């Protein structure tokens, strides 16, 4: 079983799309390609693709950055709109590459841990793939937190 077959098992849904992008990264050494799902859904897309640690790091860095803006008196609606646009474009432009590094790392780790091919296939499918529940729960939590101030007591 070659690397691309392992990646295909790990990725699951839309594997052909991602493998095409990954091959281009390796051929060109570049990191740019466009991903509409990452552009529109950003953090939710990362959670859907089971990049939990990446998501947590992103959230912590974003909160730290927003805290710094508030601390230095730079927090404003135009600044936040600019940051949002920057994040949308960043996720869209680099989402595939971020996912590539994630897949490469996870598959490599599993290959080192599991020598039996059949067990490896099972582990790749289990650890990879997609998670439809976590992004929905995260979205609902954020939605509820945003409407709580408007709920009358």
C-alpha positions as CSV (number, residue, x, y, z in Angstrom):
1,X,0.0,0.0,0.0
2,X,1.5,3.3,-1.1
3,X,1.4,6.7,0.7
4,X,-1.5,7.9,-1.4
5,X,-3.7,4.9,-0.6
6,X,-3.0,5.5,3.1
7,X,-3.9,9.1,2.7
8,X,-7.1,8.2,0.8
9,X,-8.2,5.9,3.7
10,X,-7.3,8.5,6.3
11,X,-9.1,11.4,4.5
12,X,-12.3,9.5,3.7
13,X,-14.8,11.9,2.1
14,X,-13.5,14.0,-0.8
15,X,-10.1,12.1,-0.8
16,X,-9.7,12.6,-4.6
17,X,-9.9,16.4,-4.2
18,X,-7.4,16.5,-1.3
19,X,-4.9,14.1,-2.9
20,X,-4.8,16.1,-6.1
21,X,-3.9,19.2,-4.0
22,X,-1.4,17.3,-1.9
23,X,0.4,16.0,-5.0
24,X,0.7,19.5,-6.3
25,X,2.2,20.7,-3.0
26,X,4.8,18.0,-3.3
27,X,5.5,18.6,-7.0
28,X,5.8,22.4,-6.7
29,X,6.9,22.9,-3.1
30,X,4.1,25.5,-2.8
31,X,1.5,25.9,-0.1
32,X,-1.2,27.9,-1.9
33,X,-4.4,26.4,-3.2
34,X,-8.0,27.4,-2.8
35,X,-10.6,25.6,-0.6
36,X,-14.1,27.0,-0.5
37,X,-15.2,25.0,2.5
38,X,-12.2,26.3,4.5
39,X,-12.9,29.8,3.3
40,X,-16.6,29.8,4.3
41,X,-16.4,27.7,7.4
42,X,-12.8,28.1,8.7
43,X,-12.7,26.7,12.2
44,X,-15.8,24.6,11.7
45,X,-14.1,23.0,8.6
46,X,-11.1,22.2,10.8
47,X,-13.3,20.5,13.4
48,X,-15.1,18.6,10.6
49,X,-11.7,17.4,9.4
50,X,-10.8,16.3,12.9
51,X,-8.0,18.8,13.3
52,X,-8.9,19.3,17.0
53,X,-5.5,20.4,18.3
54,X,-5.1,22.9,15.3
55,X,-8.6,24.3,16.2
56,X,-7.7,24.7,19.9
57,X,-4.4,26.4,19.1
58,X,-6.3,28.7,16.6
59,X,-8.9,29.6,19.2
60,X,-6.3,30.4,21.9
61,X,-4.2,32.5,19.5
62,X,-7.3,34.4,18.3
63,X,-8.5,35.1,21.9
64,X,-5.0,36.2,22.8
65,X,-4.9,38.5,19.8
66,X,-8.3,40.0,20.5
67,X,-7.3,40.5,24.1
68,X,-4.1,42.3,23.0
69,X,-6.3,44.6,20.7
70,X,-8.5,45.4,23.6
71,X,-5.6,46.0,26.0
72,X,-3.9,48.4,23.6
73,X,-7.2,50.2,22.7
74,X,-7.2,49.0,19.1
75,X,-10.3,47.0,19.2
76,X,-13.0,48.4,16.9
77,X,-15.6,47.1,14.4
78,X,-13.6,48.0,11.3
79,X,-10.5,46.3,12.8
80,X,-12.5,43.2,13.6
81,X,-14.1,43.1,10.1
82,X,-10.6,43.4,8.6
83,X,-9.3,40.5,10.8
84,X,-12.3,38.4,9.8
85,X,-11.7,39.0,6.1
86,X,-8.0,38.2,6.6
87,X,-9.0,35.0,8.4
88,X,-11.4,34.0,5.6
89,X,-8.9,34.5,2.9
90,X,-6.2,32.8,5.0
91,X,-8.3,29.7,5.6
92,X,-9.3,29.6,1.9
93,X,-5.8,30.0,0.6
94,X,-3.9,27.8,3.1
95,X,-6.6,25.4,4.3
96,X,-5.5,22.6,2.0
97,X,-1.9,22.9,3.0
98,X,-2.8,22.9,6.7
99,X,-4.8,19.8,6.1
100,X,-1.9,18.3,4.1
101,X,0.5,18.7,7.0
102,X,-2.1,17.3,9.4
103,X,-2.7,14.2,7.3
104,X,1.0,13.7,6.6
105,X,1.8,13.9,10.4
106,X,-1.1,11.6,11.5
107,X,-0.5,8.9,8.8
108,X,3.3,8.9,9.6
109,X,2.6,8.5,13.3
110,X,0.2,5.6,12.7
111,X,2.7,3.9,10.3
112,X,5.3,3.9,13.0
113,X,2.9,2.5,15.6
114,X,1.2,-0.2,13.6
115,X,3.1,-2.7,11.4
116,X,0.2,-4.9,10.3
117,X,-1.4,-3.6,7.1
118,X,-5.0,-4.5,8.0
119,X,-4.8,-3.0,11.5
120,X,-3.2,0.1,9.9
121,X,-6.1,0.4,7.5
122,X,-8.6,0.2,10.4
123,X,-6.6,2.8,12.4
124,X,-6.4,5.2,9.5
125,X,-10.1,5.1,8.8
126,X,-10.9,5.5,12.6
127,X,-8.4,8.3,13.3
128,X,-9.1,10.1,10.0
129,X,-12.3,10.8,8.1
130,X,-14.7,13.5,9.2
131,X,-16.6,14.5,12.3
132,X,-20.1,15.9,11.7
133,X,-21.0,16.3,15.4
134,X,-18.3,18.5,16.8
135,X,-18.6,21.4,14.4
136,X,-22.4,21.4,14.9
137,X,-22.0,21.4,18.7
138,X,-19.3,24.1,18.6
139,X,-21.6,26.2,16.3
140,X,-24.5,25.8,18.7
141,X,-22.4,26.7,21.7
142,X,-21.2,29.9,20.0
143,X,-24.7,30.7,18.9
144,X,-26.1,30.3,22.4
145,X,-23.3,32.4,23.9
146,X,-24.1,35.2,21.4
147,X,-27.8,35.3,22.1
148,X,-27.6,35.0,25.9
149,X,-27.1,38.7,26.5
150,X,-30.4,39.4,24.6
151,X,-32.4,36.9,26.7
152,X,-34.6,38.8,29.2
153,X,-34.7,37.6,32.7
